[in-house]
Amino acid sequence: MDRSESYEVLDRLAAVARAAAHRPGAPCRCASGLVGVLADRDDGTVVRHGRLVAKAHAPDTDPEAHRARLALAAHPDVAGVLLQPLPLPVPSQRGAELDGRPVSLWPYGAPVAPDDPDAAPWEEAARLLALLHRTPPPREPAPRLPEMRAPLKVSLAVDRMLRTAPDHPAAAVVLSAWRTIPRGGESGPRLLCHGDFHLGQLVREPRPVGDGPWRLIDVDDLGLGDPAWDLARPAAWFAAGILPPDVWSRFLDAYREADGPAVGGDPWVQLDVPARALTVQTAALAVAKSTVERRSLDEVEDVMIDTCGRIAGHRTDSAP
């Protein structure tokens, strides 16, 4: 998408958000800090207007899968887990797409503070994931629910790296780690999964007075699959030495105490493959993005590349 197309989508999405936030003809008195762009990426454009957020999803979003995911997010069975979508304003119902990109509307919830890692709600996140994984797929959207997209996103990240930076010095290391990960269909359980969990997927549910409990956001990867993938990113960070052991223990203990079904007595029986896969995904995206941005890998990205090297070396050394 070129710059002019991006501006056009932003303008039209902002109009959807404004129409939802105010009655027809009513003036906007929202403070400037409450109106603006929250994200503008190839996989999603998000604007805020007051208490509402409008999102234009990725251009390649499958319409039927998207509708099923929205229906799941709106279902009362998951009201205590997922932030629920809002109806689009009537004038926008026919235009629920922008240039083929589905549009959705949500209440604005306060996100996790990026500058206060000690306050990160790891236990709350674990409990939400456990509750989601324990919830039977609601009867109405269940037959239409797609696969959870976490495994696919790993492949997409590697493909992006190969298109963008095939000659990068770290690309071969990432590919070596990628080859250790089994291919083929998912053989694990098929439970409700978020598909792309990280702390950026948490917001406070808005309330008339103050902020409410934490809720998961972003329906783009929701679906049925192995819930171990929802624990894979923090597991990968822990294995790489980025997530402190005590934080990992708090997260895992809270998930188990909430009867989360993803792991057993030895969590790495279920987490080994997904954690290796998320390490590869993170490293592949780091190589691709740093190449496009014409910069060196940062410290955290270097750690993920090094971890890919350890994965590849360990698997090679232990191979029969």
N, C-alpha and C positions, 0 to 999 in steps of 0.2 A: 504494500500500500504506500503510495507516495504521499508527500506532505499535504497537498491540497485535498486528497481524498480523506486523509485523517482529520483535517480540520472540518470537512463537511460532515463526517460522521459525528464528531464531537458537537457541532452546532445542532444537528438534528436530535442527538441524544439528549443534549441539554434542554431542548424544547420539550421533549417527552417528560423529563424530570420536572420541569417548571409546571407543565400542565397538570401533572399529578399532585404537585405540592400546593397549588392554589386553585381556587374556584375560577371559572371562566371570567375574564375581565378584571379580576382582582389584582391590585398592584402587588409587586414583590417587595417585601420589606425585610427579607432575610439579610443578615449581616454578611459582608463579603467573605468572611472566613467560613461561612456555612454553604458556600456555592463554589464549585470548582471541580477540576479533574482529579480523580483519585488514582487512575491508572489508564495508560494508553499503550497497549501492547498488541502484537499480532493475535494473541489468543484471548483478548478481551479488553474492551474499553469501558471505563466506569466513571460516571460523573455523579456528583452529589448536589442536591438542592434542598437545603434545610434538613428536614427529618427523613428525606427519601434519597434513595440511590437507584440510578438506572444503569443497566449494563447491556452493552452490545456484545454478544458472545462471538466466538471465533467464526470466521467465514466458512470453515469446513464442518461446522456443527451439523450433525445429523438431526433433521427436524423432528422425526418421530421419537428418537431417543431423548432429545431435549424435552419434548412434551412429557414423556414418561418421568423424567427426572424432576421436572417442576411439579408434577402431580404427586410424586413421592414427598417432596419437600413441603407441600401444602397439606399433607395428610395428617390428621390429628394423632395418629400413632407415633409420629416422630416429632411432635410439637415441642417436646422437652429436650430435643437434640439439635435439630436443624432450625435455623432462622427461616421463617415462613415467607414466601413471596407475597406480593400485593398485586391486586388487579391493575392492569394498565388503564389510564384514563380513556373514556369512551371514544374521543376523537382519534385516539391512537390505536384502537383495537384492530382496524384494518391494516394499519402500518406497524404491526408487531414485529416487523423486520426492517433493518436498514441495509440496503444493498445485499440482501440475502442473509444477513446476520440476525439471528433471533434476538429480541430485546426482552428483558425482564426487569421488574421493579421490586425493590426491597426497602424495608425500614433501615435507616442508618443506625448502626451499632458501633460503640466505641471499640477500637481494636486494642490488641496487646501493645503496651508501650515498648517501642523498640529500644529505648534508652534506659530501661530498668529491668535487666535480665533476671534479677533476684525476685521480681514480682511476677514472673511468667507463670501462668496458671497450668503447670504440668499435671497436677493431680486432677484438676477439673477437666482438662482435655482427655485424660485417660478414662475418667468416668463417662464422659460423653461418648467416646469411642466404644467402650464396653456396652453401654446402653444401646447404641446403634446396632452393634453386632448381635446383641441378644434379641432385638426386635424382629419378630417374624415379618417377612415382606407383606405389606398390606394387600388385602385380596384384590382391590380394584386395580391398582397399577402394576401388580406383580407380574402378570403375563407379558407385559410390555417392557419390563425393566431390562435395560441392556447390561452388558458385562461392565464391571468396574474397570476403569481404564489404566490403573497403575502399571501393569506389565507392558501395555502398549506404549505408554509414555517413555519407558526406558528405550525401546526400539526407536521411537521417534527422535529421542535425544541423540542416540548414536548416529542415526541417519543424518541429522542436522550437522553433527560434527564432521562427518565424512563429506558432506556437500560444501561446508564452509571452510574447513581447516584440515584437509586430508594430509597435508605435509607438516602440520604442527609437530614439534618434537615430542609432545605428550600424547599425541593421537595413538601411536602404536601401543603405548602402555595401557591406555583405556581399552583399546580393542583386545589386548591380551586378557584383561580382567573380564571383559564382556564374553569371551569364549569359554570362561569357566561356568557360565550360568546356563542351566538346562533350558532348552527350547521346547516348544510344543504346548499343548493345551494345559490349562490349570487343572491339577488333580486334587486340590484341597477342597474344603467346604465351600458352599455357595450361600453366603450370608450377605446381609446389607453392609456395604462398605462405602466409606467416603471417597477413597481412590486417590487423594492427593493431600494427606494430612501434613500440616506444619502449623506453627503458632500463628502465622498470618491468616489462617483459616478460622480464627476465633474472634468473635465480637461479643460485646455485652448486649443482651436483648434490651431494646429501649423500653422504658417505662415512663408513665406520666411524671413521676418524681424519682430522680436518680436513675442509675443504671441497674438493669436486672441481671439474671444469671448469664453465664457464658453459653454461647450457641455456636455451632459449626456453620460456616458459610461456604459458598461456591459449589454449585450442583454439577459442574461440567464433567466430573469424573465419577459421579455416584453410580452405583449399580451393584450387581451381585458378584461375589467372588470370595477369595480367601482373605479373611480379616487380618492375617499376619502382615499383609502389605500396608495396612494403615499404621502399623508400628514400625515399619521398615526405616523411615527417615531418622527418627530419634535413635533407633538401633544402630544405623550406619554412622551417625554422628558420634555415638558412644564408642563404637569400635575404632573410629578414626582418632579418638582422643579429643574431639571438639566438645562433646557433651560430658560434663563432669560425672563421675561414677555415682555420686550421691543423688544427682538430679535424675539420672537414668533409673536408679533404684526406686526413687519416689514415684516416678511415672509408671514403672512396671508394677510396683506394689499396689498402687491405686487401681490399675487396670485389673489385677487379679482379685483385689478385694471387692471390686464391682462385678465379679463373676464374668469377666471378659473371656470369650471362648477361643481367642486366637492362639494362645500359648499354653503349654503344659508345664510339668515340673522343670524341665530344662528348656527355657524359652528358645534357645538357639537351634533346636531341632526344627522349629517352624520358621525362625527368623533368619537363618543363615542365608538362604537363597535370596529372599526379598531385600535383606540388608546389603548384600553384595550388589544386587541390581540397582538399588538406589544410590550406592556409591558410584557405580558406573554412570548412571544418569546425571548425577551432580557434576562429575568430572567432565563428561562429554559436553554438557551445557557450558561449563566454565571455559573449555577450550574454544567452543564455537563463539561465545559472546566476547571473550577477550580478543579473539581474532578480528571480529567485526569492529570492535571498539578500538582496535590497534593499541592495545596495552598489554603489559605483562600480567601473568597470573598473580592474584593477590595471595596473602598468606594462607587463608582458609582453602582457596582453590588448590594451592600447592599441596596442602595436606591431603586433599581428596585424590590428587594425582598419585601421591606417594602411597596412599592406601590401595589404590588400584594396582600399583606395583607389588605390594605385599600380597594382595589377593592372587595375582597372576603367579608370583613366585612360589607361594605356598601350594597352590593347586598343581603347579608343575612339579614341585619337589615331591609331593605326596602321591602323584599319579602312579599307577601301576606300570 
